[in-house]
Amino acid sequence: DRAPDGVLFADDGWLLLHRHADDRMIGNHGGLTPEEMNIPLLVRKTPQR
């Protein structure tokens, strides 16, 4: 099962990268228009561990 443990949101002026990110990545995207920020979010309650 590959469900994430959490989600990270960067503040203005910051960029979050995975330490093992592919070196071929030549750019990133962080649009601030409503169309780019309003994305679907699915939330599912899971049993306690």
C-alpha positions in Angstrom: 0.0 0.0 0.0 1.5 3.3 -1.0 -0.7 5.8 0.8 1.2 8.9 1.9 1.6 9.7 5.6 1.1 13.4 5.0 1.3 16.4 2.7 3.8 19.3 2.7 2.9 22.8 1.6 5.7 25.3 1.0 5.5 29.0 2.0 6.1 31.8 -0.5 9.7 31.8 -1.7 10.4 28.2 -0.7 10.6 25.0 -2.8 10.4 21.5 -1.5 12.5 18.8 -3.3 13.0 15.2 -2.5 16.7 14.6 -1.7 16.8 11.8 -4.3 15.1 13.9 -7.0 16.0 13.1 -10.6 18.8 15.4 -11.8 17.1 15.7 -15.1 14.3 17.8 -13.5 15.0 21.3 -15.0 12.1 23.2 -13.6 9.2 23.3 -11.1 5.7 24.6 -11.0 4.0 26.6 -8.3 1.2 28.6 -9.9 -0.8 31.0 -7.8 -3.8 31.5 -10.0 -7.2 30.2 -8.7 -7.3 27.6 -11.5 -3.9 26.2 -10.4 -4.6 26.3 -6.7 -8.1 24.9 -6.6 -7.4 21.2 -7.0 -9.4 18.2 -5.9 -8.6 16.8 -2.5 -9.7 13.4 -1.5 -9.8 12.6 2.2 -10.4 9.1 3.6 -10.7 8.2 7.2 -8.5 5.2 8.0 -8.6 2.9 11.0 -6.3 3.7 14.0 -3.0 1.8 14.0 
